[in-house]
Amino acid sequence: MRHKPYTTFAFFKAAVAGSGLLVVLLAFLEWGLGLPVFLPGIALLLLAFSVLGFRILQLIYKFQLSRIHDTNQVEALLWLYSRFTPSVNLPAMREVAGSPDFLKVLVEYYYSHQPQVIVEAGSGVSSIILSEVLKKEGSTTRHYALDHLEKYAGLTSEKVLNPHSEVLFAPLKAYHIDGNSWKWYDINVLEKVDKIDMLVIDGPTEDIQPLARYPALPLLKEKLSDRVVIILDDTNRRDEQRIIQLWQKEFGLHAKSMFTEKGTVVMWR
Ligand SMILES: C[S@@+](CC[C@H](N)C(=O)[O-])C[C@H]1O[C@@H](n2cnc3c(N)ncnc32)[C@H](O)[C@@H]1O
């Protein structure tokens, strides 16, 4: 968290000293010079302190929450490493990449749901982790990860060593859904894929269009198995919350929220 000057003790001391001086000045103006400024000045001062106090409380809350999330990332990472030892160096997690608590949700669902076909929208560390888990378990589950950026598709592909996992470069393509124009991965690369029973949606990036991930279900609905589990990341964002509402309305999905730092929601029919 970035420290603001008003979160420091030095600022607090300066504010109290400054306010004391201001009160003396206001008193002098009112009773020495006869200007009616004392009460309005005090009212303004109280208002300024209330706004600052509120902002400081907000920052304390954010700070406490980020401490909880930081601890959860360490615990999730330890959990992941207790499950398997990666055979490649893992790229940096968090920020634009998947966070350990999200990756843990994916691995937990792999074990509990035993999918035969996994598709990921948005490749990266999640693809490497899933491919490593599948390899360790000797699984024949087919696993495909889409990426619209050739550079990242290539970088991730180099670290996906399980023969049943594949990173597919799928440039964004224009689609029409219910009369509206959208961009999404070119799903022709999934031509031979059907009965997807685990769909992980962590791409494309939000800058490509409003509700960037909405097209996932309208475009892939024919390819989903009846027992599909859909895992959407970044659900702390308003766009993703709206997407869940739309999908629930259009596809009658159940949804469960997982407490992760970016927000993760698991959905099923
Ligand atoms: C949210 S990321 C996908 C994250 C992926 N599921 C993971 O766990 O890392 C969405 C897209 O960002 C792009 N991307 C990946 N790494 C990136 C980086 N270091 N900087 C910018 N974009 C990146 C890729 O095109 C990726 O498909």
The ligand as an ORCA input file, in Angstrom:
! r2SCAN-3c Opt
* xyz 0 1
  C      -5.245    -12.415    -16.613
  S      -4.008    -12.902    -17.731
  C      -4.132    -14.651    -17.748
  C      -3.652    -15.196    -16.557
  C      -3.440    -16.678    -16.531
  N      -4.666    -17.425    -16.355
  C      -2.519    -16.865    -15.373
  O      -2.879    -17.518    -14.401
  O      -1.445    -16.275    -15.439
  C      -4.775    -12.569    -19.247
  C      -3.833    -12.346    -20.400
  O      -2.823    -11.406    -20.067
  C      -1.712    -11.614    -20.918
  N      -0.520    -11.654    -20.105
  C       0.052    -12.702    -19.521
  N       1.145    -12.335    -18.833
  C       1.263    -11.004    -19.017
  C       2.191    -10.028    -18.584
  N       3.244    -10.357    -17.841
  N       1.978     -8.742    -18.943
  C       0.920     -8.398    -19.684
  N       0.010     -9.294    -20.148
  C       0.180    -10.575    -19.815
  C      -1.914    -12.916    -21.652
  O      -2.263    -12.636    -22.978
  C      -3.065    -13.538    -20.860
  O      -3.871    -14.324    -21.668
*
